[in-house]
């Protein structure tokens, strides 16, 4: 039997995520530096959307509060 535990983490709606709108001069996501746990990062450089390392997300939701575009949301998976 495969038992998957419940997990809640931050996730990104890439249709809403536009770092050029968050920070037009530098093109940096404002939510990434708001994460004290460093689980949301911009890997591909300026003007690119960040990624969430979901398995390490602590559920503090600081990134959700910091995102001016409401592109980050709480996702729940598991049984």
Beta strands, then each sheet from edge to edge (+ up, - down):
strand 1: 7-12
strand 2: 40-41
strand 3: 51-52
strand 4: 72-77
sheet 1: 1+ 4-
sheet 2: 2+ 3-
end
